[in-house]
Amino acid sequence: MTDKLKITKTDGEIPVLHVAGHLDGETENMLVAEATALFNAGKKNLILELSQVDMISSAGLRAIHVIYKMFTQHPDTEKWQSEHVGETFKSPFMKLAQPSSQVHYVLSMAGFLQNIYIFPTLEEALDSF
């Protein structure tokens, strides 16, 4: 593990990955690996808690996108879109919690707010399931 990123896990019905540090090209694979392990263990929902992320690069955004696609399977989106024609899909399976204002701004500029629920607190993200 690099000193640039620390990931801790809270197990439960809805697993939470608490991410701290720099989410960039050197660390993106660490986050994807942690999420993949949860998915392979049968978890179908995930929260990424980002309150301690102090920097996110395009590679960090790519990691979040990969995790989003992993937890949001194509048949689920097709079914939802057939039931909600013309509406924008937001994943009910993978959500973000507590990004700093700087990280929230980057997520917004990259268009992530359109398809991923982002909650101001971890408690609100957990309650949303």
Order of alpha helices (4+ residues) and beta strands (2+ residues): beta-beta-alpha-beta-alpha-alpha-beta-alpha-beta-alpha
